[in-house]
């Protein structure tokens, strides 16, 4: 009787060890972030910060067709989305706007 209990215990322990040995260990992805900050409704000041390493200022005013034409900014967001960035949030208030994007680090 004790041999059967002992073998059953060994069997259960072996099954537990095998299950945990082959259990997948999902790793939490690491992200890189991008921000786009606009000043003035005419998009003459657009600041882009990428991954804590790259910073640039661009002027989208020449691409604009009117006071409330945000298509140049939308095109910029689409460009970054095509590069693998995901839009996380967008906030637009009178005179300023803020876009937050991220992508999984490679």
C-alpha positions as CSV (number, residue, x, y, z in Angstrom):
1,X,0.0,0.0,0.0
2,X,2.8,2.4,0.8
3,X,4.5,1.6,-2.5
4,X,1.4,2.6,-4.4
5,X,1.2,5.9,-2.5
6,X,4.9,6.5,-3.0
7,X,4.7,5.8,-6.7
8,X,1.5,8.0,-7.0
9,X,3.4,10.9,-5.2
10,X,6.4,10.5,-7.5
11,X,4.1,10.5,-10.5
12,X,2.3,13.7,-9.4
13,X,5.7,15.4,-8.7
14,X,7.0,14.3,-12.1
15,X,3.9,15.7,-13.9
16,X,4.2,19.0,-12.0
17,X,7.9,19.3,-12.9
18,X,7.2,18.5,-16.6
19,X,4.3,21.0,-16.8
20,X,6.4,23.8,-15.3
21,X,9.5,22.9,-17.3
22,X,7.6,23.5,-20.6
23,X,5.4,26.4,-19.5
24,X,5.9,29.4,-21.7
25,X,7.3,32.4,-20.0
26,X,5.8,35.4,-21.7
27,X,8.0,38.4,-21.5
28,X,6.6,41.8,-21.2
29,X,7.5,43.8,-24.3
30,X,9.7,46.9,-24.0
31,X,8.5,50.0,-25.8
32,X,10.0,53.0,-27.4
33,X,8.0,56.3,-27.3
34,X,7.5,59.2,-29.7
35,X,5.8,62.5,-29.0
36,X,4.7,65.2,-31.3
37,X,4.0,68.7,-29.8
38,X,2.4,71.4,-31.9
39,X,2.2,75.1,-31.1
40,X,0.0,77.6,-33.0
41,X,-3.0,76.6,-35.0
42,X,-1.1,77.0,-38.2
43,X,1.5,74.2,-37.4
44,X,4.5,76.5,-37.9
45,X,6.1,74.9,-34.8
46,X,6.0,71.1,-34.6
47,X,8.4,69.4,-32.2
48,X,9.1,65.7,-32.5
49,X,10.9,63.6,-29.8
50,X,11.7,60.0,-30.7
51,X,12.8,57.3,-28.2
52,X,14.7,59.7,-25.9
53,X,17.4,60.1,-28.5
54,X,16.2,62.1,-31.5
55,X,14.7,65.6,-31.5
56,X,13.6,67.8,-34.4
57,X,11.5,70.8,-35.2
58,X,9.6,71.0,-38.4
59,X,7.3,73.5,-40.0
60,X,4.1,72.2,-41.6
61,X,2.6,75.6,-42.3
62,X,3.5,75.4,-46.0
63,X,1.5,72.2,-46.4
64,X,-1.6,73.7,-44.8
65,X,-4.5,75.0,-46.9
66,X,-6.4,76.9,-44.2
67,X,-6.5,77.9,-40.6
68,X,-8.0,74.6,-39.4
69,X,-6.4,72.2,-41.9
70,X,-4.8,69.5,-39.7
71,X,-4.2,67.2,-42.7
72,X,-0.4,67.8,-42.6
73,X,-0.3,66.7,-38.9
74,X,-2.6,63.7,-39.8
75,X,-0.2,62.8,-42.6
76,X,2.7,63.0,-40.2
77,X,1.0,60.6,-37.8
78,X,0.2,58.2,-40.7
79,X,3.8,58.3,-41.7
80,X,4.9,57.2,-38.2
81,X,2.2,54.6,-38.1
82,X,3.6,53.1,-41.4
83,X,6.9,52.9,-39.6
84,X,5.3,50.7,-36.9
85,X,4.4,53.3,-34.3
86,X,1.0,53.0,-32.6
87,X,-1.1,56.0,-31.7
88,X,-1.6,56.0,-27.9
89,X,-3.3,59.4,-27.4
90,X,-3.9,62.7,-29.0
91,X,-4.9,66.0,-27.3
92,X,-5.7,69.1,-29.2
93,X,-6.6,72.4,-27.6
94,X,-6.7,75.9,-29.0
95,X,-3.2,76.7,-30.2
96,X,-1.5,73.5,-29.1
97,X,-1.7,69.8,-29.7
98,X,0.0,66.7,-28.3
99,X,0.4,63.2,-29.9
100,X,1.8,60.2,-28.0
101,X,2.9,57.1,-29.9
102,X,4.8,53.9,-29.0
103,X,6.2,50.8,-30.6
104,X,7.8,47.6,-29.4
105,X,11.6,47.9,-29.2
106,X,13.5,45.7,-31.6
